[in-house]
């Protein structure tokens, strides 16, 4: 059996299992208050990276997204750069016919300058077929210079603030996948500029090869708690060898509340 056959079987099996759940299960999905937003969202979210993969058809992607929403999953993850925009395009198509109003929609952009960030946001809104996203996050804060570039004059933060004033975004956060020390630096730079993020997204996974995440992940969580910044955890099911090589991905999102009483087990 080839890998493509295996992937196809996994996708079909997942769709069948999800479709088999009763529609009334929506009330059974636990919710959390997402950081400083004050918004209640499902504890488990739908990751945006995989819904744009070529191995998944457009129809299956839309069916998967809508099946998740019908059964109570409200947190929708995405990013401007996932699969050259296909993830956002599929999400936008899935959120037609009234589905948009039932979700908390998040996407991420990579631009570090005001001009590039504004351009990417407009592209994301067009693909997602919406006039606003609920949460926009600076993507992949993995270098120590990233925070300074974002908060510099003419940096991406200016575009975020302008977009929020214009009603194109409701909340602001950031993500990263490599070193929590960089996350802490981002919080410090933000504080120096009188800004507090609404959310932080980082991977916490016992199978993650990045030892630094395990080493300082707890201290990073305590720091975020001290700043009252919500955080999301993400991880992907893989075999240990592949996980060690690649360090994880985005399949499901776990949403933490501001009081961080939830544990850090990968689900």
C-alpha positions as CSV (number, residue, x, y, z in Angstrom):
1,X,0.0,0.0,0.0
2,X,1.5,3.3,-1.0
3,X,1.7,6.4,1.1
4,X,-0.9,8.2,-1.0
5,X,-3.3,5.3,-0.4
6,X,-2.6,5.5,3.3
7,X,-3.2,9.2,3.4
8,X,-6.4,8.8,1.5
9,X,-7.7,6.2,3.8
10,X,-6.8,8.3,6.9
11,X,-8.7,11.2,5.4
12,X,-11.8,9.2,4.5
13,X,-11.8,7.5,7.9
14,X,-11.6,10.8,9.7
15,X,-14.4,12.2,7.7
16,X,-16.6,9.2,8.3
17,X,-15.9,9.2,12.1
18,X,-16.6,12.9,12.3
19,X,-19.8,12.6,10.3
20,X,-21.0,9.8,12.5
21,X,-21.0,12.1,15.6
22,X,-24.5,13.4,16.4
23,X,-25.1,17.0,15.6
24,X,-26.1,17.6,19.2
25,X,-22.5,17.0,20.2
26,X,-21.8,20.7,19.8
27,X,-22.8,21.3,23.5
28,X,-20.3,18.6,24.5
29,X,-17.2,20.4,23.2
30,X,-15.4,22.1,26.1
31,X,-14.8,25.8,25.7
32,X,-12.1,28.2,27.1
33,X,-11.9,31.9,27.3
34,X,-9.2,32.8,24.8
35,X,-6.6,34.9,26.6
36,X,-7.4,38.6,26.9
37,X,-10.1,38.5,24.2
38,X,-12.9,37.5,26.5
39,X,-14.2,35.2,23.8
40,X,-15.3,31.7,24.5
41,X,-14.0,29.2,21.9
42,X,-13.8,25.5,21.6
43,X,-10.9,23.9,23.5
44,X,-9.9,22.0,20.3
45,X,-9.6,23.9,17.1
46,X,-9.3,23.0,13.4
47,X,-5.7,23.5,12.1
48,X,-5.4,25.3,8.9
49,X,-2.2,23.8,7.4
50,X,-3.5,20.4,6.6
51,X,-6.8,21.4,5.0
52,X,-4.9,22.9,2.1
53,X,-2.7,19.9,1.3
54,X,-3.0,18.6,-2.2
55,X,-3.8,15.1,-1.0
56,X,-7.2,16.5,0.3
57,X,-9.7,17.5,-2.4
58,X,-11.5,20.9,-2.2
59,X,-14.8,19.1,-1.5
60,X,-13.4,17.0,1.3
61,X,-11.7,20.0,2.9
62,X,-15.0,21.9,2.9
63,X,-16.9,18.9,4.2
64,X,-14.3,18.4,7.0
65,X,-14.4,22.0,8.1
66,X,-18.2,22.2,8.1
67,X,-18.5,18.9,9.9
68,X,-16.2,20.2,12.6
69,X,-18.3,23.4,13.0
70,X,-21.6,21.5,13.0
71,X,-20.3,19.5,16.0
72,X,-19.1,22.4,18.1
73,X,-15.5,23.2,17.0
74,X,-15.4,27.0,16.7
75,X,-11.7,27.9,16.7
76,X,-10.5,28.1,13.1
77,X,-6.7,28.3,12.5
78,X,-5.1,29.5,9.3
79,X,-2.2,31.4,7.8
80,X,-1.5,33.6,4.8
81,X,1.4,31.3,3.7
82,X,-0.2,27.9,4.2
83,X,-0.1,25.9,0.9
84,X,0.4,29.1,-1.2
85,X,-3.0,30.4,0.0
86,X,-5.0,27.2,-0.6
87,X,-5.8,26.8,3.1
88,X,-7.4,30.2,3.3
89,X,-9.2,29.8,0.0
90,X,-10.7,26.5,1.2
91,X,-11.6,27.9,4.6
92,X,-13.3,30.9,2.9
93,X,-15.4,28.6,0.7
94,X,-16.3,26.5,3.7
95,X,-17.5,29.5,5.7
96,X,-20.1,30.5,3.1
97,X,-23.8,29.8,3.7
98,X,-23.8,31.3,7.2
99,X,-20.9,29.3,8.6
100,X,-18.7,32.4,9.2
101,X,-20.9,33.6,12.0
102,X,-20.5,30.4,13.9
103,X,-16.7,30.5,14.2
104,X,-13.8,32.4,15.8
105,X,-11.6,32.9,12.7
106,X,-7.9,33.3,13.1
107,X,-5.1,33.7,10.5
108,X,-1.5,34.7,10.6
109,X,0.8,36.8,8.4
110,X,4.6,36.8,7.9
111,X,5.2,40.4,6.8
112,X,7.5,42.3,9.1
113,X,7.0,45.8,7.6
114,X,3.9,47.9,7.6
115,X,3.5,47.7,3.9
116,X,4.0,43.9,3.6
117,X,1.8,43.1,6.6
118,X,-1.0,45.3,5.2
119,X,-0.7,43.6,1.8
120,X,-0.8,40.1,3.2
121,X,-3.8,40.9,5.4
122,X,-5.8,42.2,2.4
123,X,-5.0,39.0,0.5
124,X,-6.1,36.9,3.5
125,X,-9.4,38.7,3.8
126,X,-10.0,38.2,0.1
127,X,-9.3,34.5,0.2
128,X,-11.3,34.0,3.4
129,X,-14.2,36.0,1.9
130,X,-14.7,38.1,5.0
131,X,-14.4,41.7,5.9
132,X,-12.6,40.9,9.1
133,X,-10.8,38.2,11.1
134,X,-11.3,37.7,14.8
135,X,-7.7,37.2,15.5
136,X,-4.6,38.2,13.5
137,X,-1.2,36.9,14.6
138,X,2.4,37.7,13.7
139,X,3.6,34.3,12.3
140,X,6.8,32.5,13.1
141,X,8.5,34.7,15.7
142,X,11.6,32.6,15.7
143,X,14.5,35.1,15.5
144,X,15.6,37.6,18.1
145,X,15.4,40.4,15.6
146,X,11.7,39.7,14.7
147,X,10.2,41.6,17.6
148,X,12.3,44.7,17.0
149,X,11.5,44.7,13.3
150,X,7.8,44.3,14.0
151,X,7.7,47.2,16.6
152,X,10.1,49.5,14.7
153,X,8.8,52.6,12.9
154,X,7.2,51.4,9.7
155,X,7.0,47.9,11.1
156,X,4.2,45.4,10.9
157,X,2.7,46.5,14.2
158,X,1.6,49.7,12.7
159,X,-0.4,47.8,10.0
160,X,-2.0,45.7,12.7
161,X,-3.1,48.7,14.7
162,X,-4.4,50.4,11.6
163,X,-6.4,47.3,10.7
164,X,-7.9,47.0,14.2
165,X,-9.0,50.7,14.1
166,X,-10.6,50.0,10.6
167,X,-12.5,46.9,12.0
168,X,-10.6,44.4,9.9
169,X,-9.2,42.5,12.9
170,X,-10.5,42.3,16.5
171,X,-7.6,40.9,18.4
172,X,-3.8,40.6,18.0
173,X,-1.4,37.8,18.9
174,X,1.8,36.1,17.7
175,X,3.1,32.6,17.1
176,X,6.4,30.7,17.0
177,X,7.7,27.2,16.8
178,X,11.4,27.1,17.8
179,X,12.6,28.9,20.9
180,X,10.4,30.1,23.8
181,X,13.2,32.5,24.7
182,X,12.2,34.5,21.6
183,X,8.6,34.5,22.8
184,X,9.7,36.0,26.0
185,X,11.7,38.6,24.1
186,X,8.6,39.4,22.1
187,X,6.7,40.0,25.3
188,X,9.4,42.2,26.6
189,X,9.6,44.3,23.4
190,X,5.8,44.7,23.4
191,X,5.8,45.8,27.0
192,X,8.6,48.4,26.2
193,X,6.2,49.8,23.6
194,X,3.2,49.8,25.9
195,X,1.5,47.0,24.1
196,X,0.0,43.7,25.5
197,X,-0.9,40.9,23.1
198,X,-4.2,39.1,23.4
199,X,-2.8,35.7,22.5
200,X,0.4,33.7,22.1
201,X,0.6,30.4,20.2
202,X,3.4,27.9,20.8
203,X,3.9,24.1,20.5
204,X,4.0,22.0,23.6
205,X,4.3,18.3,22.8
206,X,6.1,15.5,24.6
207,X,7.2,14.1,21.3
208,X,8.7,17.4,20.1
209,X,12.4,17.2,19.2
210,X,13.0,20.8,20.2
211,X,14.2,20.3,23.8
212,X,14.1,24.0,24.5
213,X,10.4,23.9,24.3
214,X,10.3,21.4,27.1
215,X,13.0,23.2,29.0
216,X,11.4,26.6,29.2
217,X,7.9,26.0,28.0
218,X,6.6,26.1,31.6
219,X,8.4,29.3,32.4
220,X,7.1,30.8,29.2
221,X,3.5,29.8,30.2
222,X,4.0,31.4,33.7
223,X,5.3,34.6,32.1
224,X,2.3,34.7,29.8
225,X,0.0,34.1,32.8
226,X,1.7,36.9,34.6
227,X,1.0,39.2,31.6
228,X,-2.5,37.8,31.3
229,X,-1.9,36.8,27.7
230,X,-3.8,33.7,26.5
231,X,-1.9,31.0,24.6
232,X,-2.7,28.2,22.2
233,X,-0.8,24.9,22.0
234,X,-0.6,23.0,18.8
235,X,0.7,19.6,17.8
236,X,0.5,16.8,15.2
237,X,0.2,13.1,15.5
238,X,3.3,11.5,13.9
239,X,5.4,8.5,14.4
240,X,8.4,9.3,16.7
241,X,11.0,9.1,14.0
242,X,9.2,11.5,11.8
243,X,8.4,13.8,14.7
244,X,12.1,13.9,15.7
245,X,13.1,14.9,12.2
246,X,10.5,17.5,11.6
247,X,9.6,18.7,15.1
248,X,5.8,18.8,14.7
249,X,3.1,20.5,12.7
250,X,-0.4,21.9,12.8
251,X,-3.2,19.5,13.0
252,X,-5.2,20.4,16.1
253,X,-5.1,23.4,18.3
254,X,-5.6,23.4,22.0
255,X,-6.8,26.7,23.4
256,X,-5.8,27.8,26.9
257,X,-7.7,30.1,29.1
258,X,-6.1,33.1,30.8
259,X,-5.8,31.2,34.1
260,X,-3.9,28.3,32.4
261,X,-5.4,25.6,34.5
262,X,-5.4,23.1,31.6
263,X,-2.6,20.6,31.5
264,X,-0.1,20.4,28.6
265,X,-0.9,16.9,27.3
266,X,-0.9,16.6,23.5
267,X,-4.3,15.6,22.1
